[in-house]
Amino acid sequence: MPEWLTIVLAIIGGIGTLCGILGISAYFSQRAKHKADKVQEKQDKLEETEHELYKTELKEIIREETADIRQGIDVMKKDLVLVKEGLQEDLYVDLQHIGEEYMSLGYANRGMKHDYAKLYTRYHNLGQNGVADRLYHEVMDLPEEPAAERTLLKGQRIKKSKKSVADKAAE
C-alpha cells in the first residue's frame, strides 16, 4: 500500500475516532445535564413540599399558642358590648334628667343647648335607639332665655317702638 494511502487512511481513521469521541462526549454531557435537571426538579419539589409542610405546622403551632389570646379577645368583645350598653343607658339617664330640668325651667340658653347636644351626640354615636330623640328636639326647641326676660325684652322693644313713633310725630 502506498505511503500516501496509509497516511490518508490514518487521517480518516483519526477523524472518525475524533468524531466518535466528540459524539460520545456530547452524549454523556447531555445525559449528565438531563440527570442533573431531573435531580434539581426532585429537589425543588421536595423543598416545596417541605415548605408547605413547614407552613402548615407553623400555622397549627400559632393556632394552638394563640387560642388563649383569641378566647380572651372574645371575652373582651362581650365585655365591651356590656360597657357600651351601660354607657348608653347612663347617657340616656343623663339626657332624660337634664332635659326634664331644662323643660321645668322653661328655657335653655345656648351654652346649655350646646352641652346637651354634645351629650346627645355621644349617646347617638353609641348606636342610638330613638328613645331620646323626642326629648332632644323638645330641649332644642326651648327658648334661650327665661319667660320673665322675654317679657321684659319684649316690653322694652314695644316701648322703644312707641317712643320712636312719638319722636317722629314730635319732629
C-alpha beads as a LAMMPS data file, in Angstrom:
LAMMPS data file: protein, C-alpha beads

171 atoms
170 bonds

1 atom types
1 bond types

-500.0 500.0 xlo xhi
-500.0 500.0 ylo yhi
-500.0 500.0 zlo zhi

Masses

1 110.0

Atoms # bond

1 1 1 0.000 0.000 0.000
2 1 1 1.407 3.312 -0.916
3 1 1 2.519 5.523 1.841
4 1 1 0.200 8.360 0.962
5 1 1 -2.789 5.978 1.181
6 1 1 -1.708 4.869 4.613
7 1 1 -1.469 8.493 5.693
8 1 1 -4.911 9.299 4.256
9 1 1 -6.442 6.240 5.938
10 1 1 -4.752 7.155 9.189
11 1 1 -6.127 10.701 8.941
12 1 1 -9.601 9.410 8.077
13 1 1 -9.400 6.942 10.942
14 1 1 -8.229 9.695 13.304
15 1 1 -11.051 11.974 12.176
16 1 1 -13.545 9.148 12.656
17 1 1 -12.179 8.405 16.096
18 1 1 -12.243 12.086 16.971
19 1 1 -15.861 12.370 15.780
20 1 1 -16.767 9.313 17.790
21 1 1 -15.103 10.663 20.899
22 1 1 -16.826 14.052 20.447
23 1 1 -20.175 12.350 19.886
24 1 1 -19.770 10.152 22.937
25 1 1 -18.626 13.158 24.969
26 1 1 -21.654 15.210 23.813
27 1 1 -23.971 12.269 24.622
28 1 1 -22.600 11.873 28.138
29 1 1 -22.650 15.633 28.660
30 1 1 -26.340 15.823 27.637
31 1 1 -27.140 12.758 29.713
32 1 1 -25.445 14.283 32.765
33 1 1 -27.295 17.574 32.213
34 1 1 -30.607 15.731 31.866
35 1 1 -29.949 13.784 35.082
36 1 1 -28.941 16.990 36.883
37 1 1 -32.162 18.679 35.717
38 1 1 -34.231 15.724 36.993
39 1 1 -32.397 15.778 40.318
40 1 1 -32.973 19.539 40.580
41 1 1 -36.685 19.079 39.790
42 1 1 -36.985 16.435 42.504
43 1 1 -35.093 18.636 44.937
44 1 1 -37.328 21.630 44.112
45 1 1 -40.468 19.521 44.627
46 1 1 -39.090 18.208 47.892
47 1 1 -38.252 21.722 49.083
48 1 1 -41.714 22.933 48.057
49 1 1 -43.353 20.040 49.902
50 1 1 -41.175 20.688 52.957
51 1 1 -42.038 24.388 52.770
52 1 1 -45.773 23.661 52.620
53 1 1 -45.454 21.193 55.478
54 1 1 -43.493 23.756 57.476
55 1 1 -46.148 26.415 56.803
56 1 1 -48.930 24.027 57.856
57 1 1 -47.093 23.060 61.034
58 1 1 -46.315 26.683 61.793
59 1 1 -49.959 27.687 61.330
60 1 1 -51.045 24.905 63.674
61 1 1 -48.499 25.961 66.303
62 1 1 -49.660 29.569 66.036
63 1 1 -53.299 28.491 66.259
64 1 1 -52.584 26.455 69.388
65 1 1 -50.438 29.133 71.011
66 1 1 -52.937 31.921 70.339
67 1 1 -56.045 30.008 71.406
68 1 1 -55.998 31.628 74.860
69 1 1 -55.469 35.059 73.327
70 1 1 -58.378 34.601 70.919
71 1 1 -60.565 33.394 73.771
72 1 1 -59.546 36.466 75.783
73 1 1 -60.410 38.716 72.850
74 1 1 -63.862 37.111 72.610
75 1 1 -64.433 37.787 76.308
76 1 1 -63.242 41.389 75.840
77 1 1 -65.641 41.863 72.935
78 1 1 -68.548 40.681 75.082
79 1 1 -67.408 42.935 77.918
80 1 1 -67.095 45.862 75.524
81 1 1 -70.682 45.340 74.379
82 1 1 -71.811 45.383 78.012
83 1 1 -69.795 48.538 78.731
84 1 1 -71.197 50.206 75.612
85 1 1 -74.764 49.314 76.585
86 1 1 -74.158 50.525 80.159
87 1 1 -72.659 53.785 78.926
88 1 1 -75.574 54.290 76.576
89 1 1 -78.003 53.741 79.458
90 1 1 -76.087 56.209 81.658
91 1 1 -76.082 58.807 78.881
92 1 1 -79.804 58.291 78.355
93 1 1 -80.461 58.799 82.081
94 1 1 -78.368 61.983 81.972
95 1 1 -80.204 63.191 78.864
96 1 1 -83.540 62.484 80.488
97 1 1 -82.630 64.128 83.819
98 1 1 -81.058 67.241 82.268
99 1 1 -83.799 67.503 79.622
100 1 1 -86.527 67.374 82.275
101 1 1 -84.647 70.003 84.302
102 1 1 -84.469 72.332 81.284
103 1 1 -88.122 71.667 80.486
104 1 1 -89.127 72.605 84.064
105 1 1 -87.059 75.797 83.771
106 1 1 -88.891 76.550 80.561
107 1 1 -85.725 77.609 78.725
108 1 1 -82.197 76.536 77.804
109 1 1 -79.573 79.103 76.839
110 1 1 -77.078 78.480 74.035
111 1 1 -74.444 77.008 76.344
112 1 1 -76.975 74.638 77.891
113 1 1 -78.194 73.558 74.462
114 1 1 -74.618 73.117 73.238
115 1 1 -73.721 70.861 76.182
116 1 1 -76.978 68.938 75.793
117 1 1 -76.305 68.449 72.060
118 1 1 -72.789 67.109 72.811
119 1 1 -74.237 64.652 75.328
120 1 1 -76.920 63.605 72.829
121 1 1 -74.280 63.136 70.080
122 1 1 -72.278 60.798 72.324
123 1 1 -75.452 58.847 73.079
124 1 1 -76.407 58.809 69.398
125 1 1 -72.934 57.613 68.281
126 1 1 -73.182 54.566 70.542
127 1 1 -75.977 53.278 68.327
128 1 1 -78.993 55.278 69.296
129 1 1 -82.306 53.530 69.540
130 1 1 -84.520 56.608 69.076
131 1 1 -85.698 56.802 72.686
132 1 1 -84.062 60.172 73.435
133 1 1 -84.907 61.834 70.111
134 1 1 -88.202 63.373 71.254
135 1 1 -86.677 64.870 74.390
136 1 1 -83.667 66.167 72.440
137 1 1 -85.909 68.021 69.993
138 1 1 -88.043 69.440 72.819
139 1 1 -84.933 70.809 74.551
140 1 1 -83.589 72.285 71.295
141 1 1 -86.965 73.971 70.716
142 1 1 -86.938 75.671 74.157
143 1 1 -86.461 79.441 74.191
144 1 1 -82.984 80.689 75.083
145 1 1 -83.977 82.968 77.943
146 1 1 -86.430 82.705 80.857
147 1 1 -90.023 83.874 80.303
148 1 1 -89.557 86.971 82.554
149 1 1 -86.597 88.160 80.466
150 1 1 -88.511 87.520 77.256
151 1 1 -91.439 89.565 78.555
152 1 1 -89.130 92.323 79.752
153 1 1 -87.242 92.377 76.462
154 1 1 -90.496 92.309 74.552
155 1 1 -91.827 95.224 76.662
156 1 1 -88.679 97.244 76.048
157 1 1 -88.995 96.641 72.334
158 1 1 -92.608 97.797 72.431
159 1 1 -91.673 100.965 74.393
160 1 1 -88.822 101.696 72.008
161 1 1 -91.049 101.301 69.002
162 1 1 -93.748 103.566 70.593
163 1 1 -91.125 106.141 71.520
164 1 1 -89.706 106.191 68.078
165 1 1 -93.220 106.747 66.656
166 1 1 -93.835 109.546 69.215
167 1 1 -90.438 111.080 68.461
168 1 1 -91.220 111.009 64.780
169 1 1 -94.593 112.715 65.375
170 1 1 -92.957 115.428 67.520
171 1 1 -90.470 116.232 64.825

Bonds

1 1 1 2
2 1 2 3
3 1 3 4
4 1 4 5
5 1 5 6
6 1 6 7
7 1 7 8
8 1 8 9
9 1 9 10
10 1 10 11
11 1 11 12
12 1 12 13
13 1 13 14
14 1 14 15
15 1 15 16
16 1 16 17
17 1 17 18
18 1 18 19
19 1 19 20
20 1 20 21
21 1 21 22
22 1 22 23
23 1 23 24
24 1 24 25
25 1 25 26
26 1 26 27
27 1 27 28
28 1 28 29
29 1 29 30
30 1 30 31
31 1 31 32
32 1 32 33
33 1 33 34
34 1 34 35
35 1 35 36
36 1 36 37
37 1 37 38
38 1 38 39
39 1 39 40
40 1 40 41
41 1 41 42
42 1 42 43
43 1 43 44
44 1 44 45
45 1 45 46
46 1 46 47
47 1 47 48
48 1 48 49
49 1 49 50
50 1 50 51
51 1 51 52
52 1 52 53
53 1 53 54
54 1 54 55
55 1 55 56
56 1 56 57
57 1 57 58
58 1 58 59
59 1 59 60
60 1 60 61
61 1 61 62
62 1 62 63
63 1 63 64
64 1 64 65
65 1 65 66
66 1 66 67
67 1 67 68
68 1 68 69
69 1 69 70
70 1 70 71
71 1 71 72
72 1 72 73
73 1 73 74
74 1 74 75
75 1 75 76
76 1 76 77
77 1 77 78
78 1 78 79
79 1 79 80
80 1 80 81
81 1 81 82
82 1 82 83
83 1 83 84
84 1 84 85
85 1 85 86
86 1 86 87
87 1 87 88
88 1 88 89
89 1 89 90
90 1 90 91
91 1 91 92
92 1 92 93
93 1 93 94
94 1 94 95
95 1 95 96
96 1 96 97
97 1 97 98
98 1 98 99
99 1 99 100
100 1 100 101
101 1 101 102
102 1 102 103
103 1 103 104
104 1 104 105
105 1 105 106
106 1 106 107
107 1 107 108
108 1 108 109
109 1 109 110
110 1 110 111
111 1 111 112
112 1 112 113
113 1 113 114
114 1 114 115
115 1 115 116
116 1 116 117
117 1 117 118
118 1 118 119
119 1 119 120
120 1 120 121
121 1 121 122
122 1 122 123
123 1 123 124
124 1 124 125
125 1 125 126
126 1 126 127
127 1 127 128
128 1 128 129
129 1 129 130
130 1 130 131
131 1 131 132
132 1 132 133
133 1 133 134
134 1 134 135
135 1 135 136
136 1 136 137
137 1 137 138
138 1 138 139
139 1 139 140
140 1 140 141
141 1 141 142
142 1 142 143
143 1 143 144
144 1 144 145
145 1 145 146
146 1 146 147
147 1 147 148
148 1 148 149
149 1 149 150
150 1 150 151
151 1 151 152
152 1 152 153
153 1 153 154
154 1 154 155
155 1 155 156
156 1 156 157
157 1 157 158
158 1 158 159
159 1 159 160
160 1 160 161
161 1 161 162
162 1 162 163
163 1 163 164
164 1 164 165
165 1 165 166
166 1 166 167
167 1 167 168
168 1 168 169
169 1 169 170
170 1 170 171
